[in-house]
Structures are given as structure tokens and as C-alpha cells.
């Protein structure tokens, strides 16, 4: 039953195999063994693809087999300071009574996502879940608990396409925010879009912009990024890793030349900018969004591009994966010292065509 109901959420033999192994694992466990499941740890245990395993649990939530939970840990003792079934109950500030510590919750650090069996899958005895919570916290107190090497962070979950597409109601309340230690932001824009609309007419220009979105979205999503929003013909996307973001941008440049402006041999020109750093996760217009200086810098860096170029900051350039990508492509990287509007002092940026 589990396999059959989740099969439409993926495709191919590999997806079916994941569902079969997950179903077998579930069948062999009592309800107490289906509490606070760490999908990344389970994927390693069953030798499954971790991303697809997360997707299987997300599909299970959509079909009513599992409940998704947001767990908030103390950054000092790792104890559970709270949990919620919905992100709109999350608070920017957490408190650990054991450590007598107040702290800011960080979406990519102390916010963990786990899954537990829903009543459709297994029935917990009365008070059993409370007892499991107490047992877990006791293991933290007496030092017998061993922290898993891999846990699913809130930010990692946001970068799963299935979550981004189907869990749009999982957002923070409008008056709360969560810190993010490190995220990579990509901004793009079409050169001369206003002129395109004037020369081609609204319908033709819109079709061209739509086709360019297809190129961008495919490149972004195939490398683990998500499209946060579009603003006219511009795109804001986020990635967990700088090398993934740069590879996506380079991929766009390798394919966008084939997208011609109707009636000409000219390619659509896409200008791109990348920056990595801390940010604040917020809800804007009822959608997940980012706020802060990293967002401002990424947008300003994109504004430096004048042609089919990618501009990126020092934080992106210094990423080892980015250096390898550029070296493997023998890309001609230029270094610039420039000013960014609204940001004091000279800034070092890099560009590649």
C-alpha cells in the first residue's frame, strides 16, 4: 500500500526500489521505532540516495503516512528545546532551561526536520510519544546519546524541489524570522528587456522571457537550487553550496546562446551575480524569502554585469569547489576592485564570460 501510493511522486526503477526498501523497513518496526526518523541516517543505513529518501518521506507526508516535525535544538547541549508540526509556530529566539541559555534559532544549524508515523501508518499507545521525548532528553542528559553525523536541516529541506513545490504553506509567521549561517544567492536579469518588449511586442517578448525561464529553472534545479522568486524577467535563486550555484550559472551560459531573439541572430543576454554569506529567512507575500546584506550584495553584484557575464564575490571565488570548476573549464577569470551601491568601501569581485 505504501509503495503504491507514493509511486507517482517519482519515476524510474531507483525510485521504486527506495519505496520498496522503505516499506520493508517500516513493516519490521513497532510504532516506537517510527518516532523522530532521521531520513539521512536511514538512507545511509539502507544504502539509499539521501535526497530521494527525503522525497519519499515528503511524499509520505502528503499521502498521510508520516508527520513532519520541526525540532529545535540547544546549540550548546543539543537538547530539544521545542518542536512543532508547522513552521509558522517557530520563534526566532529559543531558550534552553538546562543550559540557562537564550539563542537565535538558525535554519541551517539547530533546526532539524524529522518524521514520525502518522495514525494511518502506526498507532502510538497513549502517552507513548511523550515517553519517547522524555527518554530522548534523558539520553542527552546522561551522555548516552550519540549525535548522528548527518541530520536534515531546515534549510536543506527547503532546497528539495518536492518540498518547495508542494509545501507552500510551510512558512514562518509574518512577524518571525530565522537566521541562516550560510546560503548562496544567484540573481539574474535579461539585458535590454524593455527594448525587447518595445521591438517585439508584449506577446512575443513574453514568450521569449518564458523560454529563458525554462533554461534558468532547469539549470538551477538540476544543481540543487530553488527559484525563490521572479521579479519581471529577473530571477532570485538560492543554493546551499557555492560550487552548485556557479555550475548552474555556467550551465546557463553554455546553453542560452541557442535562444535567439525572434527575427535576428542575436542571443538572449543573461547577466548573473553570485554572493554567499549569512541571511535571514522570512515570509514575504506568504512565500519563503531571504533578507539581509547578503541579498543586497548579490543583487548589487549582478548589477555590475553588462553582457553575457557572471560576476561573483570573494566568498564564492574562494570556495574550493568553485576554484576547481573554473580551473577545469580553463575559464578566464577577471578580478575587479569596485564600489557597490549602498555598501561602504572598495569591494573585490570577479567575473567570467
N, C-alpha and C positions, 0 to 999 in steps of 0.2 A: 504493500500500500504506500509506504513512504517513497520508494523508488518511483512508482508510477506517478504520484502527484508532483514530484519535484523534477521529473524528466524534462518538461517543457521549458525550464529555466536555463537550460544549457543545450549543448549539442555534441555529438560525437561519442565514440566508444570510451574515451577517457572520462567524460562526464558521467556516463552510465556506471563505469567502474567505481568512481568515487561514491556515487549514491548507493551502490550495492554494498561496498565495504562499510559505509556509514550505517546503513540499515542493519547489517550484521552486528556491528559494534553496539548499536542501541539495543538490539534484541537480547544481547548477552548481559545486560546490566540492569540492576534494580533502580528504582527511582532515585535513591540516594547517590547513585553513580552518574546521574544525569543532571547534576546541580553544579552551576558555575563552570560549564565546559569551556576550556581554553581551546579554540579551534586550531591555533597554530601548533600547540603542543600535541594535539590529537593528530594533525596532519603529519607531524614528524614520526609519531608512534606508528601510524598506519602506512607510512611511506607514500603520502598523497601530496599533490600540488597544494601549497598553503593557500594561495589566492582562491582557487576553485573550491577548496574546503570551506573557506569563509562564505563563499557564494552559496554553497549547499545549505549552510545554516541560515543564511538570509532568506533563501527560498523556503526553508522550513518555517521561518517566522511568518512569511507571507501566507503560507498554507495552514498555519495554526498548529504546527508540530512543536515549535520551540518559542520561548520568550526571550527577547533580547534585553540585556541589563547593562546599564552604565554603572561601573564600580569606581568609587573614588578612594584612592589610597593616600595614606600619610607619606610624604616624600622622605621622612626620616626612618620610621619603623616599618613601613609598608603595610601597616594595619588598615583595615577597611573602615573608613570614616563615614561612609554612606553609600547608598546605591539608589538607583531609580530605574523604572521601566521606560521612562521617557526623558529625553534630553531637556525638555522645557522645564523640568524640575531642578536642573543643575544650577549651582551657585558659583559665582566667581571665586569666592573665598571659602576655604574649608578649615576645619578645626579638628585636631587630634587631642582628645581628652587625656590619653595616656602620656603623650609627649608634652602636653600643655603647649601646643604649637598651633599657630594660625598661619595659613599659607594660601597662595594663589593656586587654584586648580589649573593644570596645564593639559591641553587636549592630547599632546603627543608624549606625555610623561607619566602623570599619575592617574589619568583617566583610562581605565581598561574596559573593554567590552567582552562580556561573557554570555553564554547561552545556557538556559535551563529548560528542562522538559515542560511543555505546556500540558494541561489536563488531557488534551486529545491524545497525547503520547504516553504519559505515565501519571499516576496519581500518588502524590506525596501524602503520607499519613498526617493527621492533624498535629501541628507543631513541629513536623519533621524539618521543614526548611529553616525555621528559627533555630532548631538544634544544630543544624549543619553550619549556620552562620556562627553560632557560639563556638562550635568545635574548631572552625577555621581560625577564628580570632584567638582561641586558646593555643592553637599550634604556633601562632605568631608570638604569643607572649612567652611560651616556654622554649622557643627557639627550635622546635622540631620541624617547622615549615621551611621548605626549600623553595625559593622563588624560581619559577620557570625561566629558562633562558629567553624564551620568546613569549610575548603576550600581544594581544591585539589592541593597539592603542585606538583612541577615538579618532585621531587624525588618519590613521591607516584605514579605518573603516570608511571614512568619508571619501577616500580615494578608490573604493571599489565601485565600478560602474553600476552594478546592480543596486547598491545602496543609494547612490546618487540619483538614480532614475526612479526608484520605487518607494523610497522612504523620505519623500519631500517634506512630510510633516514632522520629521525628527529634527527640530531646530531648537535653538535656545530661546528663552523668553526674550522679548524685545528690550528688557532692561538689564539683561545679564550678558556677560562675555566670558570667554575662557582664553587664557594665554596659550601661545604656541611658541615653543623654543626655536623651531627652525622649519621654514617652509620655503619652497622655491616658486616664484611667481613669474609668469610669462604674460606680457602684453603684446598684442599685435594690432596693426592698423593697415588699411589699404591706402597706398599713395594716390592722391588725386581723386578720391571717391566723389567729391562734389562735382568735379568736372565730368566724371563718368555719367552721373545722373543727368547732367545738362545735355551731354552729347548723345547719349544712347536712349534717353527716356527712362521713366521710372521702371517700367516692366522689365526691359532688357537689362538695365543696370542691377535690378534686384535679383534677377536670375543669375547674373554673374557673381554677385555677392554671395548668394546661396551656394553656388558651386564651390566658391572659395572656402566657405564654411565647412563643406564636406571634406575638403583636403585638410584643413586645420584640425577638425574634430577627430578625424581618423588618426592623424599623426599624434595628437595629444593623448587620446585614449589608448592607443596601441602601446604607449610607453608609460602607462600607469598614472597619467594625469587626468584631471577633471576640468571641464569647462565651468568656471564659476558663474560667468555671465557674459552676455554680449551687449555692447553699447553701440547701437548703429551697426557699422561694419567692423567694429573693433571687438577683440576677444580678450578676456582675462581668464587665465587658466592657472592651476596650481599643481605642483608635483612635490613628492616627498624627497626626491633626490635631484641634485643639480645636473648630473650626467643624463638622467632621463629627460629633463627639460631641454637641455642643449641638443640631445639627439632628436627630440621632437621638432625643434626649430630647424635643425639641419635637414631633417627629412622633408619639411615643408619646402625649403629652398630647392631641394633636389627634384621636386615634382611640380611645383607651382608654375614653372616656365611653360608647361604644356597647356596651361589655362590661358587662352588668348582673349583679348578684348575683341568682341564681335566687329567684323569689318576691317580688322588690322592684323598685323603680325606681332603686335606688342603683347607681352605677357602681363598678367596682373602682378603688380608690385606690392609685396607684403613687407612691412617694416616691423621688426620684432625687438623686444627688450627683455632682459632677464636679470633678476636680482634675488638673492637668498638672505634670509635673516628671520628674526622673531616677528610675530604678528599677534593680533587679537582676533579670535573667532567671534563673530557677531551674527545677528539675524537682521537683514535689511530687506524690506519688501517681502517679508515672510519666506526668505531664502537664506541659506548659509552664505556668508560672505567674510571677507577679511578687512581689517582696519589697521592703520598704523604707518610708521615711517617706511617699512619695507615695501608696502603697497605704493606709497608716494614715490619712492626711489625707482621702483620697477617701471612705473608709468613715465617718470621723467627720463629714464634711460632709453626707453622705447622712443621717446620724442626726439632723440638725437639722430635716429636713423633717417636717411634721406632717400635711400634707394633700396634695392633688394639686399638688405643688410640685417645682421643680428648684432645688437650691442648687448654687452653684459658686464656685470660689476666684478670687482676684485674677488668677492666671495665666491662667485661662480667660477672664475678663472682658476682659483687656487684649489678647486675640488679635484682630487686625483683622477676621478673618472672622466671629468671634462678634459683634463690635460691629455689623457690617453685618446679620447675621441678626436680631439683636434690634431694630435700627432699622427694618428692612423690615417686621417684624411689629408695629411700634409697641408692643412689649412693655413692660409696666410693671415695671421692674427696681427692686428694693429693695436697699439696702446695709445691711449689719449689721456691728457690731463685737461679737464674741462670744468665748467660750472653747471650745476643743476639748479633749476629754478626753485627757490624756496628753501634751499639747503646751503648752509654756510660752508665756505672754504672750497678749495680745489678738490675735485673728485677724479679718481683714476677709473677709467672704463676701457673696455676692449671691444673690438669689432671684427667681424669676419663676413665675407661676401660669399 
